Amino acid sequence: MLQKRKRCGKAFSLCPEL
C-alpha cells in the first residue's frame, strides 16, 4: 500500500487501484 500511497496521496478512496 505504501507504493500506491505515493500515487494516490491522501486520497485512498479516490484511488482506482484500491
HTML snippet that shows the backbone in 3Dmol.js (N, CA, C, O; Angstrom):
<script src="https://3Dmol.org/build/3Dmol-min.js"></script>
<div id="view" style="width:600px;height:400px;position:relative"></div>
<script>
const pdb = `
ATOM      1  N   MET A   1       0.854  -1.207   0.000  1.00  0.00           N
ATOM      2  CA  MET A   1       0.000   0.000   0.000  1.00  0.00           C
ATOM      3  C   MET A   1       0.885   1.250   0.000  1.00  0.00           C
ATOM      4  O   MET A   1       0.449   2.312  -0.445  1.00  0.00           O
ATOM      5  N   LEU A   2       2.102   1.137   0.486  1.00  0.00           N
ATOM      6  CA  LEU A   2       2.995   2.319   0.515  1.00  0.00           C
ATOM      7  C   LEU A   2       3.300   2.782  -0.904  1.00  0.00           C
ATOM      8  O   LEU A   2       3.406   3.982  -1.156  1.00  0.00           O
ATOM      9  N   GLN A   3       3.442   1.841  -1.831  1.00  0.00           N
ATOM     10  CA  GLN A   3       3.753   2.231  -3.212  1.00  0.00           C
ATOM     11  C   GLN A   3       2.593   3.005  -3.827  1.00  0.00           C
ATOM     12  O   GLN A   3       2.800   3.998  -4.525  1.00  0.00           O
ATOM     13  N   LYS A   4       1.390   2.551  -3.568  1.00  0.00           N
ATOM     14  CA  LYS A   4       0.221   3.234  -4.126  1.00  0.00           C
ATOM     15  C   LYS A   4      -0.013   4.569  -3.405  1.00  0.00           C
ATOM     16  O   LYS A   4      -0.562   5.516  -3.967  1.00  0.00           O
ATOM     17  N   ARG A   5       0.421   4.607  -2.148  1.00  0.00           N
ATOM     18  CA  ARG A   5       0.204   5.817  -1.349  1.00  0.00           C
ATOM     19  C   ARG A   5       0.839   7.038  -2.041  1.00  0.00           C
ATOM     20  O   ARG A   5       0.284   8.136  -2.009  1.00  0.00           O
ATOM     21  N   LYS A   6       1.997   6.833  -2.660  1.00  0.00           N
ATOM     22  CA  LYS A   6       2.669   7.965  -3.335  1.00  0.00           C
ATOM     23  C   LYS A   6       1.853   8.440  -4.533  1.00  0.00           C
ATOM     24  O   LYS A   6       1.789   9.638  -4.809  1.00  0.00           O
ATOM     25  N   ARG A   7       1.238   7.515  -5.233  1.00  0.00           N
ATOM     26  CA  ARG A   7       0.444   7.898  -6.428  1.00  0.00           C
ATOM     27  C   ARG A   7      -0.874   8.561  -6.019  1.00  0.00           C
ATOM     28  O   ARG A   7      -1.230   9.626  -6.524  1.00  0.00           O
ATOM     29  N   CYS A   8      -1.581   7.920  -5.107  1.00  0.00           N
ATOM     30  CA  CYS A   8      -2.890   8.463  -4.703  1.00  0.00           C
ATOM     31  C   CYS A   8      -2.750   9.579  -3.666  1.00  0.00           C
ATOM     32  O   CYS A   8      -3.644  10.415  -3.538  1.00  0.00           O
ATOM     33  N   GLY A   9      -1.661   9.602  -2.940  1.00  0.00           N
ATOM     34  CA  GLY A   9      -1.514  10.627  -1.899  1.00  0.00           C
ATOM     35  C   GLY A   9      -2.421  10.325  -0.721  1.00  0.00           C
ATOM     36  O   GLY A   9      -2.418   9.203  -0.216  1.00  0.00           O
ATOM     37  N   LYS A  10      -3.190  11.293  -0.278  1.00  0.00           N
ATOM     38  CA  LYS A  10      -4.098  11.050   0.865  1.00  0.00           C
ATOM     39  C   LYS A  10      -5.491  10.664   0.380  1.00  0.00           C
ATOM     40  O   LYS A  10      -6.399  10.453   1.185  1.00  0.00           O
ATOM     41  N   ALA A  11      -5.656  10.573  -0.931  1.00  0.00           N
ATOM     42  CA  ALA A  11      -6.983  10.225  -1.463  1.00  0.00           C
ATOM     43  C   ALA A  11      -7.057   8.732  -1.763  1.00  0.00           C
ATOM     44  O   ALA A  11      -7.212   8.341  -2.920  1.00  0.00           O
ATOM     45  N   PHE A  12      -6.949   7.903  -0.744  1.00  0.00           N
ATOM     46  CA  PHE A  12      -7.004   6.448  -0.953  1.00  0.00           C
ATOM     47  C   PHE A  12      -8.356   6.052  -1.549  1.00  0.00           C
ATOM     48  O   PHE A  12      -8.425   5.170  -2.405  1.00  0.00           O
ATOM     49  N   SER A  13      -9.415   6.696  -1.101  1.00  0.00           N
ATOM     50  CA  SER A  13     -10.758   6.357  -1.598  1.00  0.00           C
ATOM     51  C   SER A  13     -10.875   6.700  -3.081  1.00  0.00           C
ATOM     52  O   SER A  13     -11.565   6.010  -3.832  1.00  0.00           O
ATOM     53  N   LEU A  14     -10.192   7.778  -3.500  1.00  0.00           N
ATOM     54  CA  LEU A  14     -10.284   8.188  -4.903  1.00  0.00           C
ATOM     55  C   LEU A  14      -9.386   7.329  -5.784  1.00  0.00           C
ATOM     56  O   LEU A  14      -9.504   7.346  -7.009  1.00  0.00           O
ATOM     57  N   CYS A  15      -8.488   6.577  -5.151  1.00  0.00           N
ATOM     58  CA  CYS A  15      -7.571   5.738  -5.929  1.00  0.00           C
ATOM     59  C   CYS A  15      -8.333   4.588  -6.580  1.00  0.00           C
ATOM     60  O   CYS A  15      -8.966   3.800  -5.877  1.00  0.00           O
ATOM     61  N   PRO A  16      -8.288   4.473  -7.914  1.00  0.00           N
ATOM     62  CA  PRO A  16      -8.979   3.390  -8.630  1.00  0.00           C
ATOM     63  C   PRO A  16      -8.321   2.033  -8.374  1.00  0.00           C
ATOM     64  O   PRO A  16      -8.983   0.997  -8.427  1.00  0.00           O
ATOM     65  N   GLU A  17      -7.015   2.047  -8.096  1.00  0.00           N
ATOM     66  CA  GLU A  17      -6.325   0.773  -7.852  1.00  0.00           C
ATOM     67  C   GLU A  17      -6.867   0.115  -6.589  1.00  0.00           C
ATOM     68  O   GLU A  17      -6.978  -1.110  -6.535  1.00  0.00           O
ATOM     69  N   LEU A  18      -7.204   0.902  -5.578  1.00  0.00           N
ATOM     70  CA  LEU A  18      -7.720   0.333  -4.331  1.00  0.00           C
ATOM     71  C   LEU A  18      -9.164  -0.079  -4.555  1.00  0.00           C
ATOM     72  O   LEU A  18      -9.811  -0.586  -3.639  1.00  0.00           O
TER      73      LEU A  18
END
`;
const viewer = $3Dmol.createViewer("view");
viewer.addModel(pdb, "pdb");
viewer.setStyle({}, {cartoon: {color: "spectrum"}});
viewer.zoomTo();
viewer.render();
</script>
